[in-house]
Amino acid sequence: MSRHREHAGLETSGQVIRLLYIDDDRALSRLVEKELGRHGYAVTCAPDGEAGLEILAARTADFDVVALDHYMPGREGLDILPDIIALESPPPVVYVTGAQEGRIAVAALRAGAADYVIKDVSADFTALLRNALQDAVSRRRLQREHEEAQEQIRLARDRAEAMLREVNHRVGNSLQLVSSFMSLQLRHLADEGARAALKESQARIEAVAHVHRRLYTSGDMTSVAMDEYLDGLIAELGKSLAPGAGSPTLTLKAHPISVSTDQAVSIGVIVTELVTNAVKYAYGPGQPGEIRVSLEPHGRDDRALLTVEDDGPGLGDGQPRGTGLGGKIISAMASGLRSAVEYDPAHRGVRARLAFDLQPVAR
Protein backbone atom coordinates (compact mmCIF):
# COMPACT_ATOMS: atom_id res chain seq x y z
CA MET A 1 0.00 0.00 0.00
CA SER A 2 1.44 3.38 -0.95
CA ARG A 3 1.83 6.18 1.56
CA HIS A 4 -0.78 8.23 -0.33
CA ARG A 5 -3.36 5.46 -0.06
CA GLU A 6 -2.62 4.93 3.62
CA HIS A 7 -3.14 8.62 4.27
CA ALA A 8 -6.31 8.70 2.19
CA GLY A 9 -7.62 5.75 4.18
CA LEU A 10 -7.05 7.59 7.43
CA GLU A 11 -8.75 10.72 6.15
CA THR A 12 -11.83 9.01 4.68
CA SER A 13 -12.36 6.30 7.31
CA GLY A 14 -13.98 8.72 9.76
CA GLN A 15 -11.27 7.96 12.33
CA VAL A 16 -10.50 10.85 14.66
CA ILE A 17 -6.73 11.19 15.04
CA ARG A 18 -5.91 12.48 18.51
CA LEU A 19 -2.88 14.77 18.45
CA LEU A 20 -0.94 16.32 21.30
CA TYR A 21 0.84 19.37 19.86
CA ILE A 22 3.66 20.64 22.11
CA ASP A 23 4.87 24.12 21.13
CA ASP A 24 5.38 27.42 22.95
CA ASP A 25 4.26 29.38 19.84
CA ARG A 26 0.61 30.05 20.72
CA ALA A 27 -0.28 31.50 17.32
CA LEU A 28 1.11 28.49 15.45
CA SER A 29 -0.58 26.13 17.91
CA ARG A 30 -3.96 27.73 17.14
CA LEU A 31 -3.26 27.47 13.40
CA VAL A 32 -2.39 23.79 13.71
CA GLU A 33 -5.49 23.15 15.83
CA LYS A 34 -7.71 24.87 13.24
CA GLU A 35 -6.16 23.40 10.07
CA LEU A 36 -5.77 19.84 11.32
CA GLY A 37 -9.22 19.94 12.90
CA ARG A 38 -10.63 20.28 9.37
CA HIS A 39 -8.94 16.94 8.49
CA GLY A 40 -10.29 14.80 11.31
CA TYR A 41 -7.84 15.61 14.10
CA ALA A 42 -8.70 16.25 17.72
CA VAL A 43 -5.86 18.56 18.75
CA THR A 44 -4.73 19.19 22.32
CA CYS A 45 -2.09 21.89 22.72
CA ALA A 46 0.59 22.07 25.40
CA PRO A 47 2.54 25.36 25.90
CA ASP A 48 5.90 23.73 26.69
CA GLY A 49 7.69 20.43 27.07
CA GLU A 50 7.03 19.94 30.77
CA ALA A 51 3.30 20.56 30.34
CA GLY A 52 3.15 18.19 27.40
CA LEU A 53 5.02 15.50 29.30
CA GLU A 54 2.66 15.90 32.26
CA ILE A 55 -0.39 15.51 30.01
CA LEU A 56 1.09 12.42 28.34
CA ALA A 57 2.10 10.79 31.60
CA ALA A 58 -1.48 11.07 32.87
CA ARG A 59 -3.28 10.26 29.59
CA THR A 60 -0.93 8.30 27.32
CA ALA A 61 -3.72 6.21 25.84
CA ASP A 62 -5.71 9.34 24.89
CA PHE A 63 -3.35 10.27 22.05
CA ASP A 64 -2.52 8.62 18.73
CA VAL A 65 0.46 10.83 17.90
CA VAL A 66 2.56 13.69 19.31
CA ALA A 67 4.11 16.67 17.54
CA LEU A 68 7.03 18.05 19.56
CA ASP A 69 8.71 21.39 18.90
CA HIS A 70 12.47 21.75 19.28
CA TYR A 71 13.06 25.29 20.60
CA MET A 72 11.05 25.90 23.77
CA PRO A 73 11.76 27.71 27.02
CA GLY A 74 13.22 25.56 29.76
CA ARG A 75 13.80 22.10 28.31
CA GLU A 76 14.15 21.76 24.56
CA GLY A 77 12.44 19.08 22.52
CA LEU A 78 15.53 16.83 22.51
CA ASP A 79 15.44 16.90 26.32
CA ILE A 80 11.75 15.97 26.46
CA LEU A 81 11.79 13.33 23.72
CA PRO A 82 13.60 10.58 25.72
CA ASP A 83 11.11 11.04 28.58
CA ILE A 84 8.21 10.56 26.16
CA ILE A 85 9.78 7.44 24.64
CA ALA A 86 10.32 6.05 28.16
CA LEU A 87 6.57 6.16 28.92
CA GLU A 88 4.62 2.91 28.79
CA SER A 89 3.23 2.41 25.24
CA PRO A 90 3.97 5.98 24.09
CA PRO A 91 2.44 7.30 20.86
CA PRO A 92 4.77 8.02 17.93
CA VAL A 93 6.46 11.42 17.99
CA VAL A 94 6.93 13.74 15.00
CA TYR A 95 9.68 16.25 15.72
CA VAL A 96 9.10 19.85 14.67
CA THR A 97 11.97 22.31 14.32
CA GLY A 98 12.45 25.68 12.75
CA ALA A 99 16.15 25.06 12.34
CA GLN A 100 17.44 24.00 8.94
CA GLU A 101 20.32 22.16 10.53
CA GLY A 102 20.17 18.48 9.64
CA ARG A 103 21.98 17.49 12.83
CA ILE A 104 18.89 18.33 14.92
CA ALA A 105 16.62 16.16 12.79
CA VAL A 106 19.14 13.33 12.84
CA ALA A 107 19.48 13.62 16.64
CA ALA A 108 15.69 13.47 17.00
CA LEU A 109 15.39 10.37 14.81
CA ARG A 110 18.19 8.67 16.73
CA ALA A 111 16.42 9.50 20.00
CA GLY A 112 13.28 7.70 18.80
CA ALA A 113 11.23 10.21 16.80
CA ALA A 114 9.13 8.65 14.04
CA ASP A 115 9.67 11.56 11.63
CA TYR A 116 10.49 15.28 11.53
CA VAL A 117 9.10 18.42 9.87
CA ILE A 118 10.83 21.75 9.27
CA LYS A 119 8.62 24.53 10.67
CA ASP A 120 8.12 27.68 8.65
CA VAL A 121 5.46 30.34 8.11
CA SER A 122 4.30 29.07 4.72
CA ALA A 123 0.99 27.34 4.16
CA ASP A 124 2.87 24.16 3.33
CA PHE A 125 3.83 23.58 6.96
CA THR A 126 0.48 22.23 8.14
CA ALA A 127 0.21 20.02 5.03
CA LEU A 128 3.70 18.64 5.60
CA LEU A 129 2.96 18.17 9.29
CA ARG A 130 -0.30 16.36 8.51
CA ASN A 131 1.44 14.00 6.10
CA ALA A 132 4.14 13.22 8.66
CA LEU A 133 1.56 12.64 11.40
CA GLN A 134 -0.57 10.39 9.21
CA ASP A 135 2.49 8.43 8.17
CA ALA A 136 3.54 7.97 11.82
CA VAL A 137 0.04 6.81 12.81
CA SER A 138 -0.11 4.40 9.84
CA ARG A 139 3.27 2.89 10.66
CA ARG A 140 2.36 2.49 14.33
CA ARG A 141 -0.93 0.83 13.33
CA LEU A 142 0.91 -1.58 11.01
CA GLN A 143 3.46 -2.28 13.74
CA ARG A 144 0.70 -3.13 16.22
CA GLU A 145 -1.08 -5.33 13.68
CA HIS A 146 2.21 -7.12 13.04
CA GLU A 147 2.78 -7.59 16.78
CA GLU A 148 -0.77 -8.88 17.22
CA ALA A 149 -0.30 -11.30 14.31
CA GLN A 150 2.97 -12.51 15.80
CA GLU A 151 1.26 -13.01 19.15
CA GLN A 152 -1.51 -15.04 17.48
CA ILE A 153 1.15 -17.15 15.75
CA ARG A 154 2.91 -17.68 19.08
CA LEU A 155 -0.34 -18.70 20.78
CA ALA A 156 -1.18 -21.08 17.93
CA ARG A 157 2.31 -22.59 18.12
CA ASP A 158 1.99 -23.01 21.89
CA ARG A 159 -1.39 -24.73 21.47
CA ALA A 160 0.03 -27.03 18.78
CA GLU A 161 3.02 -27.90 20.96
CA ALA A 162 0.74 -28.61 23.91
CA MET A 163 -1.37 -30.90 21.73
CA LEU A 164 1.73 -32.63 20.37
CA ARG A 165 3.09 -33.06 23.89
CA GLU A 166 -0.21 -34.64 24.92
CA VAL A 167 -0.14 -36.95 21.88
CA ASN A 168 3.40 -38.08 22.72
CA HIS A 169 2.37 -38.56 26.34
CA ARG A 170 -0.54 -40.77 25.34
CA VAL A 171 1.47 -42.73 22.78
CA GLY A 172 4.22 -43.28 25.35
CA ASN A 173 1.67 -44.45 27.92
CA SER A 174 -0.01 -46.75 25.41
CA LEU A 175 3.29 -48.35 24.43
CA GLN A 176 4.17 -48.74 28.10
CA LEU A 177 0.82 -50.47 28.61
CA VAL A 178 1.58 -52.87 25.74
CA SER A 179 4.98 -53.56 27.29
CA SER A 180 3.30 -54.30 30.63
CA PHE A 181 0.92 -56.75 28.95
CA MET A 182 3.93 -58.50 27.45
CA SER A 183 5.54 -58.73 30.89
CA LEU A 184 2.38 -60.41 32.18
CA GLN A 185 2.42 -62.79 29.24
CA LEU A 186 6.07 -63.67 29.88
CA ARG A 187 5.18 -65.00 33.33
CA HIS A 188 2.86 -67.58 31.79
CA LEU A 189 5.25 -68.85 29.10
CA ALA A 190 7.32 -71.94 29.79
CA ASP A 191 8.93 -72.17 26.36
CA GLU A 192 12.29 -70.41 26.48
CA GLY A 193 12.27 -69.63 22.75
CA ALA A 194 8.89 -67.93 23.03
CA ARG A 195 10.02 -66.04 26.14
CA ALA A 196 13.17 -64.80 24.38
CA ALA A 197 11.21 -63.67 21.30
CA LEU A 198 8.65 -61.86 23.44
CA LYS A 199 11.38 -60.20 25.47
CA GLU A 200 13.09 -58.95 22.32
CA SER A 201 9.81 -57.54 21.04
CA GLN A 202 9.31 -55.85 24.38
CA ALA A 203 12.73 -54.20 24.09
CA ARG A 204 11.82 -52.89 20.61
CA ILE A 205 8.60 -51.40 21.94
CA GLU A 206 10.47 -49.80 24.84
CA ALA A 207 12.93 -48.20 22.42
CA VAL A 208 10.06 -46.45 20.61
CA ALA A 209 8.22 -45.60 23.82
CA HIS A 210 11.35 -43.99 25.21
CA VAL A 211 11.41 -41.54 22.27
CA HIS A 212 7.87 -40.39 23.05
CA ARG A 213 8.62 -40.10 26.77
CA ARG A 214 11.66 -38.00 25.91
CA LEU A 215 9.54 -35.74 23.68
CA TYR A 216 6.74 -35.01 26.13
CA THR A 217 9.16 -34.30 28.98
CA SER A 218 11.34 -32.01 26.84
CA GLY A 219 10.83 -28.37 26.00
CA ASP A 220 11.74 -29.11 22.37
CA MET A 221 9.01 -31.03 20.55
CA THR A 222 10.81 -31.18 17.20
CA SER A 223 14.05 -32.96 18.05
CA VAL A 224 15.54 -35.51 20.41
CA ALA A 225 18.81 -35.00 22.31
CA MET A 226 20.48 -38.32 21.55
CA ASP A 227 22.95 -38.27 24.43
CA GLU A 228 20.07 -38.08 26.92
CA TYR A 229 17.87 -40.50 24.97
CA LEU A 230 20.56 -43.15 24.58
CA ASP A 231 21.54 -42.81 28.22
CA GLY A 232 17.99 -43.72 29.26
CA LEU A 233 17.68 -46.43 26.60
CA ILE A 234 20.96 -48.13 27.57
CA ALA A 235 19.92 -48.06 31.23
CA GLU A 236 16.63 -49.78 30.37
CA LEU A 237 18.35 -52.35 28.15
CA GLY A 238 20.79 -53.10 30.95
CA LYS A 239 17.93 -53.79 33.36
CA SER A 240 15.95 -55.97 30.95
CA LEU A 241 18.64 -57.79 28.94
CA ALA A 242 21.63 -57.94 31.28
CA PRO A 243 20.33 -57.69 34.83
CA GLY A 244 22.59 -60.26 36.55
CA ALA A 245 25.97 -59.82 38.19
CA GLY A 246 27.63 -61.99 35.53
CA SER A 247 25.98 -60.17 32.64
CA PRO A 248 27.87 -57.97 30.18
CA THR A 249 28.40 -54.33 31.10
CA LEU A 250 26.77 -51.76 28.82
CA THR A 251 28.63 -48.46 28.39
CA LEU A 252 27.73 -45.34 26.44
CA LYS A 253 29.72 -42.47 24.98
CA ALA A 254 27.40 -40.07 23.18
CA HIS A 255 28.05 -36.54 22.00
CA PRO A 256 25.24 -33.97 22.41
CA ILE A 257 23.71 -34.51 18.98
CA SER A 258 20.06 -33.70 18.26
CA VAL A 259 18.11 -35.57 15.60
CA SER A 260 14.55 -35.56 14.30
CA THR A 261 11.90 -37.74 15.91
CA ASP A 262 11.89 -40.23 13.03
CA GLN A 263 15.67 -40.59 13.16
CA ALA A 264 15.58 -41.07 16.93
CA VAL A 265 13.13 -43.96 16.57
CA SER A 266 15.28 -45.64 13.90
CA ILE A 267 18.49 -45.22 15.91
CA GLY A 268 16.83 -46.46 19.09
CA VAL A 269 15.55 -49.62 17.41
CA ILE A 270 18.95 -50.27 15.76
CA VAL A 271 20.78 -49.86 19.07
CA THR A 272 18.28 -52.17 20.74
CA GLU A 273 18.80 -54.89 18.11
CA LEU A 274 22.60 -54.64 18.11
CA VAL A 275 22.85 -54.62 21.90
CA THR A 276 20.42 -57.56 22.12
CA ASN A 277 22.58 -59.57 19.70
CA ALA A 278 25.73 -58.70 21.65
CA VAL A 279 24.15 -59.73 24.95
CA LYS A 280 23.06 -63.06 23.44
CA TYR A 281 26.17 -64.02 21.49
CA ALA A 282 29.25 -62.02 22.55
CA TYR A 283 29.92 -63.69 25.89
CA GLY A 284 29.16 -67.06 27.44
CA PRO A 285 26.97 -67.54 30.54
CA GLY A 286 28.59 -65.88 33.52
CA GLN A 287 31.43 -64.55 31.37
CA PRO A 288 32.15 -60.86 32.05
CA GLY A 289 32.52 -58.48 29.13
CA GLU A 290 31.72 -55.05 27.83
CA ILE A 291 29.32 -53.84 25.17
CA ARG A 292 30.11 -50.31 24.07
CA VAL A 293 27.75 -47.90 22.35
CA SER A 294 28.94 -44.57 20.95
CA LEU A 295 27.48 -41.73 18.89
CA GLU A 296 29.74 -38.99 17.57
CA PRO A 297 30.09 -36.48 14.73
CA HIS A 298 31.47 -38.04 11.58
CA GLY A 299 33.57 -35.84 9.35
CA ARG A 300 31.24 -32.83 9.41
CA ASP A 301 28.59 -31.24 11.61
CA ASP A 302 25.61 -32.68 9.70
CA ARG A 303 26.79 -36.29 9.78
CA ALA A 304 27.04 -38.77 12.68
CA LEU A 305 28.47 -42.21 13.35
CA LEU A 306 26.79 -44.81 15.57
CA THR A 307 28.97 -47.70 16.81
CA VAL A 308 28.02 -50.77 18.83
CA GLU A 309 30.89 -53.13 19.63
CA ASP A 310 31.92 -55.99 21.88
CA ASP A 311 35.04 -58.09 22.52
CA GLY A 312 33.47 -61.48 21.88
CA PRO A 313 34.42 -64.15 19.34
CA GLY A 314 33.29 -62.09 16.36
CA LEU A 315 31.04 -63.00 13.45
CA GLY A 316 32.89 -66.10 12.32
CA ASP A 317 31.53 -66.44 8.78
CA GLY A 318 30.92 -62.71 8.61
CA GLN A 319 27.15 -62.97 9.07
CA PRO A 320 25.31 -61.80 12.21
CA ARG A 321 23.92 -64.67 14.24
CA GLY A 322 20.25 -65.15 15.09
CA THR A 323 16.94 -65.83 13.36
CA GLY A 324 17.39 -63.10 10.78
CA LEU A 325 14.45 -61.01 12.02
CA GLY A 326 16.73 -58.64 13.90
CA GLY A 327 18.87 -58.19 10.78
CA LYS A 328 15.79 -57.33 8.72
CA ILE A 329 14.68 -54.80 11.30
CA ILE A 330 18.16 -53.23 11.37
CA SER A 331 18.23 -53.02 7.56
CA ALA A 332 14.78 -51.44 7.46
CA MET A 333 15.63 -48.86 10.12
CA ALA A 334 19.00 -48.07 8.49
CA SER A 335 17.27 -47.66 5.14
CA GLY A 336 15.05 -45.03 6.73
CA LEU A 337 18.26 -43.20 7.64
CA ARG A 338 19.45 -43.60 4.02
CA SER A 339 22.34 -45.71 5.21
CA ALA A 340 23.34 -49.27 6.12
CA VAL A 341 25.04 -50.97 9.03
CA GLU A 342 28.59 -52.11 8.25
CA TYR A 343 30.69 -54.57 10.26
CA ASP A 344 34.38 -53.94 10.85
CA PRO A 345 36.32 -57.13 9.99
CA ALA A 346 39.48 -55.79 11.64
CA HIS A 347 37.86 -55.71 15.08
CA ARG A 348 38.44 -58.89 17.09
CA GLY A 349 34.86 -58.97 18.35
CA VAL A 350 31.85 -57.47 16.58
CA ARG A 351 31.92 -53.79 15.67
CA ALA A 352 28.80 -52.54 13.89
CA ARG A 353 28.89 -49.05 12.42
CA LEU A 354 26.19 -46.83 10.99
CA ALA A 355 27.11 -43.48 9.41
CA PHE A 356 24.17 -41.24 8.56
CA ASP A 357 23.27 -37.65 7.68
CA LEU A 358 21.39 -35.59 10.24
CA GLN A 359 18.06 -34.39 8.94
CA PRO A 360 17.31 -30.66 9.29
CA VAL A 361 14.91 -30.22 12.19
CA ALA A 362 11.82 -28.14 11.37
CA ARG A 363 11.30 -25.14 13.69
C-alpha positions, -999 to +999 in steps of 0.1 A: +000+000+000+014+034-010+018+062+016-008+082-003-034+055-001-026+049+036-031+086+043-063+087+022-076+057+042-071+076+074-088+107+062-118+090+047-124+063+073-140+087+098-113+080+123-105+109+147-067+112+150-059+125+185-029+148+184-009+163+213+008+194+199+037+206+221+049+241+211+054+274+229+043+294+198+006+300+207-003+315+173+011+285+154-006+261+179-040+277+171-033+275+134-024+238+137-055+232+158-077+249+132-062+234+101-058+198+113-092+199+129-106+203+094-089+169+085-103+148+113-078+156+141-087+163+177-059+186+188-047+192+223-021+219+227+006+221+254+025+254+259+059+237+267+077+204+271+070+199+308+033+206+303+032+182+274+050+155+293+027+159+323-004+155+300+011+124+283+021+108+316-015+111+329-033+103+296-009+083+273-037+062+258-057+093+249-034+103+220-025+086+187+005+108+179+026+137+193+041+167+175+070+180+196+087+214+189+125+218+193+131+253+206+111+259+238+118+277+270+132+256+298+138+221+283+142+218+246+124+191+225+155+168+225+154+169+263+117+160+265+118+133+237+136+106+257+111+110+286+082+106+262+098+074+246+103+061+282+066+062+289+046+029+288+032+024+252+040+060+241+024+073+209+048+080+179+065+114+180+069+137+150+097+162+157+091+199+147+120+223+143+124+257+127+162+251+123+174+240+089+203+222+105+202+185+096+220+175+128+189+183+149+166+162+128+191+133+128+195+136+166+157+135+170+154+104+148+182+087+167+164+095+200+133+077+188+112+102+168+091+087+140+097+116+116+105+153+115+091+184+099+108+218+093+086+245+107+081+277+086+055+303+081+043+291+047+010+273+042+029+242+033+038+236+070+005+222+081+002+200+050+037+186+056+030+182+093-003+164+085+014+140+061+041+132+087+016+126+114-006+104+092+025+084+082+035+080+118+000+068+128-001+044+098+033+029+107+024+025+143-009+008+133+009-016+110+035-023+137+007-031+162-011-053+137+022-071+130+028-076+168-008-089+172-003-113+143+030-125+158+013-130+191-015-150+175+012-172+158+029-177+191-003-187+208-012-211+179+023-226+181+020-230+219-014-247+215+000-270+188+030-279+210+007-286+239-014-309+217+017-326+204+031-331+239-002-346+249-001-370+219+034-381+227+024-386+263-005-408+253+015-427+228+042-433+254+017-444+279+000-468+254+033-483+244+042-487+281+008-505+286+016-529+257+050-536+273+033-543+306+009-567+289+039-585+274+055-587+309+024-604+322+024-628+292+061-637+299+052-650+333+029-676+318+052-688+291+073-719+298+089-722+264+123-704+265+123-696+228+089-679+230+100-660+261+132-648+244+112-637+213+086-619+234+114-602+255+131-590+223+098-575+210+093-558+244+127-542+241+118-529+206+086-514+219+105-498+248+129-482+224+101-464+206+082-456+238+113-440+252+114-415+223+079-404+230+086-401+268+117-380+259+095-357+237+067-350+261+092-343+290+113-320+268+108-284+260+117-291+224+090-310+205+108-312+172+141-330+180+155-355+204+188-350+223+205-383+215+229-383+244+201-381+269+179-405+250+206-432+246+215-428+282+180-437+293+177-464+266+210-481+276+199-481+312+166-498+304+184-524+281+208-531+310+179-538+334+160-560+310+186-578+289+216-579+313+203-577+348+226-603+366+260-598+382+276-620+355+260-602+326+279-580+302+284-543+311+268-518+288+286-485+284+277-453+264+297-425+250+274-401+232+280-365+220+252-340+224+237-345+190+201-337+183+181-356+156+145-356+143+119-377+159+119-402+130+157-406+132+156-411+169+131-440+166+153-456+139+185-452+159+168-465+191+156-496+174+190-503+158+208-499+191+183-522+207+188-549+181+226-546+181+228-546+219+204-576+221+226-596+197+257-587+217+241-597+250+231-631+234+262-640+215+292-620+226+299-637+259+292-671+274+270-675+305+286-659+335+314-645+314+322-609+320+325-585+291+317-551+278+293-538+252+301-503+241+278-479+223+289-446+209+275-417+189+297-390+176+301-365+147+315-380+116+336-358+094+312-328+094+286-312+116+256-327+097+268-363+098+270-388+127+285-422+134+268-448+156+290-477+168+280-508+188+309-531+196+319-560+219+350-581+225+335-615+219+344-642+193+333-621+164+310-630+134+329-661+123+315-664+088+309-627+086+272-630+091+253-618+122+239-647+142+202-652+151+169-658+134+174-631+108+144-610+120+167-586+139+189-582+108+158-573+087+147-548+113+182-532+114+182-530+076+148-514+075+156-489+101+190-481+085+173-477+051+151-450+067+183-432+076+194-436+040+223-457+052+233-493+061+250-510+090+286-521+083+307-546+103+344-539+108+363-571+100+395-558+116+379-557+151+384-589+171+349-590+184+318-575+166+319-538+157+288-525+139+289-490+124+262-468+110+271-435+094+242-412+086+233-377+077+214-356+102+181-344+089+173-307+093+149-302+122+118-281+114+113-251+137 
